[in-house]
Amino acid sequence: MGYEREELIAIGERFQTGLILEWSGKIVQAARQDLPRLKTRGITEATLREVESSQNEVKKLNLARERETNDVPVLALARREAAQAALDWRVETCGLAEAVFDSEPEVLARFRTGVKISRSIPKLVTETGLLLGVVREHLSALRGVGVSEEFVKRGEEALRRVAEVQRRQAQEQAQTGPVTADLYRAQGVLYTRTRFLVRIAQVEFRSDEDRLGRYSYATLRRQEVPSTGRRARPATVAAVPE
């Protein structure tokens, strides 16, 4: 899928184990029922078995992780907070740019630097730096929607924080138990594989509201792991729905 290990860990740590298993199980169940339609989009039984294989890996690692501490490393908390600050600044910047440059696609394209929700620290460092450069270049036009020097300074601070996090990644990894890191990576793989199914199904059933409703993120969004404080104890792993 093109994701690096650290990015998969950052994706997977956001979700409680029980919920991501429940969500992926519901999606696989729906997709298996709709397989005759989804096959036209390249979804096969092998695709569903890949998701189920990821589910089994998550279950196995979750059991093994019980022997490790449940505390979130201090540097992991700092990384999550820094990443969120950079993402928030990016979303605000891109939204304002769309309002100002909607009739100038070449300018607007420069504000679209990559994956919208990526929490990869190297990508956030690169993209925040690129956005800062574009904002400074077009600051006069953006002043009309409230972009000021203070806004630029907030972006600079976000960049400083993610750059500092990047410098301390090796130290953070040393604080994180190896099984916990493997579990988060497995959850990241499970999420990206299941999300692929969701996206394909949402295209195929875009005009079928009943079927479309089965391919949502509602279950997964019931509770995400908090970005601060002690890590919430994962929900007991329930059987994946048949």
N, C-alpha and C positions, 0 to 999 in steps of 0.2 A: 504493500500500500504506500510505500515511500516514506513512512514515518520513522524517525530515529527512536532509539530506545528511550532517551530522556523525554522526548515529546509524548510517547505512549504512556510513560509513567505520569507525566503531568496531566494527561487526559484521564487516566484511570483512577487517580487518587481523589478525584472530585466526587466519586459516587460510592454509596454504600454497597457492599457486596451483594446483600440480599436483593436490593432493588434492581441492580443491573442484571442479575440473573432472572428475576421475575419479568422485567421488561423484555429482555432478549428472548425469553421463552415464549411470551405472548406474540412477539413478532414472527418467530419461526413457525409457531402454530398457525398464524394467519397466512403466512407465505406458503406453507405446505398445502393448505386448503385452496389457495389461489394459484398453485403452481402451473396449471395449464395456461393461464393468462401470462404469468410472469416469465414463462419460458421464452416468449417472443422477445423479451428484454434481456435474455442471456442468463436468467436465474434458473439454476438446476438443483436437483437433489444434492449434488456435491457441494453447492454453495451453502445450502442449509446445514449440511454435515460439518462444514468448516466452522460455522457459528456454534454448533453443538460441541465440537471439539474444544473451542475456546471456553465454553461454559464449564466443561469438565476440568480444564486446566485451572480455571478460577476457583472452583470448588476445592480442588486438591490443595492449592496454595493457601486458601483461606483457612483450611484445617491446620496446615503446617505453621501458619503465622501466629496461631494462638500462643506459641511459646515465646514470641517476641513482645517487647514492650508496646503498649498502646499509645504512648506519648508521641506527639508530633515533634520532630526535631525543630529547634529554634530557627535554624536557617531555612527549613522548609516553609515555615510560617512567613518568614521574610520574603521568600521567593513568591509565594502565592499573593501576598499583598502587593509586591512590586509589579508582578504581572498584571494584576487587576487594575492597578493605577494606570499602567501603560495602555491597557485595552480600553479603559474608560476614556482616556484622552484621545485615543485613536478614533473611537466611535463618535465622540463629539466633533472632532476635527472633520471627519469624513461627512458627517451630516451637515455641517455648516458649509463645507465645500460644495456639496450637491445643491444647496440652496443658491449659492452665489454663481456657480459655474455650470448650471444645468444646460445652458446653450453653447457651452464651449467644451465639447467632449475631449479634445486633446489635453486641455488643462485638467479637467476632471479625472482623466485616466491616471494622472500623476499622483492623485491622492489615494488611488486603489493599489496598495503596495503588496497585497498578498492575501493569505487566508484570514478571514475575518475573526475567527475565534481561536486561532492558534495560540497556545501558551508556551510554545518553544521559546526559551530565553534567547538563544542566538537569533531567531527570527524577529523577536520583539525588539532586540537591540538594533538590528539592521533596519527594520521597518519604522521604528520610532525616529531613528536618525534621519531616514529619508523624508518622512513626513515633516519633521522640523525644518529641513531645508526648503521644502516646497512652501510651507506656511510662511517662512521668512521672505521668500521670493514674492509671494502674493499678499503680503500683509496689508498693503494699502487697500486692496479690494475686499479683504476679509474684515477690515475694521468696521464696515457697515453692519456686520452681524455680531458685533461684540468681541471680536478677536483683538486682544490688546497685547502689550508687552508682558503683562502678567500671565496671560494665557500661554505665551511662548515659554515663559519661565517655568510654568507648570509642566510643559512638555519636556523641557530640559531636565527638570527634577525627576520626571518619570524615566527618562533615558539614563540618568545617573544611577538611579536605583536598580534598574534591570542590568546595567553594565556591572555594577557591584555584585549583584547576585551571580552573574555569569562568572566573575572572577572567583567566587567562593563555591562553585558547584562541586568540585572535588571534595571540599571539606564537608559539604552537605551530604554527599553520598556516603562518606565515612560515618556520618551520624545515623544513617538510615539502615535498619536491619536488612540483610540481603533477601530474606523471604518476603518481607514487606514490599521491597522494591520490585521483586518478581511478580508479586500479586498485582501491584498497581499496573505494571506493564501488561500483564495478562488481561486485566480489566480494560486497559486502553485498546488492546487488540479486539476484545469482545465488542466494545462500544463501536469501533470503526467498522467492523464487519457487519454488525447489526444495523448501523446507520446507513450503510450502503443499501441494504435491503429496503429500509424505510424510504430512502430517496427514490429508488426505482419504483416502488409500489405507489408512492405519492404521484409520480408522473403517470403511471399506467391507470390509476383509478381516480384521476383528478376530477372526473365527471360523475363518479359513483360515490356519493356521500357516505353510504352505509359501509362500503368496504374501506374507503379512505380513512374513516374514523378509527379503524383498527391499527393503523400505522402512524401512531403519534408517539410523543415523548412523555405523555402524562404520567405514566407509572414511574419513570425514571426521575421526573422532576419533583416527586413528592418530598424528597429530602436529599440535598447534596451535603457532602462533608463540609462542615464549617471551615472558613479560611483562617480563623483565629481560634485561640484557646486549645483545649485538649481535643484530640480527635474523637469524634463520636464513635462509640463502640459499633462495629458493623452489625447489621441486623442478622439474626440467625438465618443461615442459608436454607431457604425453603425449597422444596422440590419444584423443578421447572414445570409449569402447567403443561398438561398433555394436549 
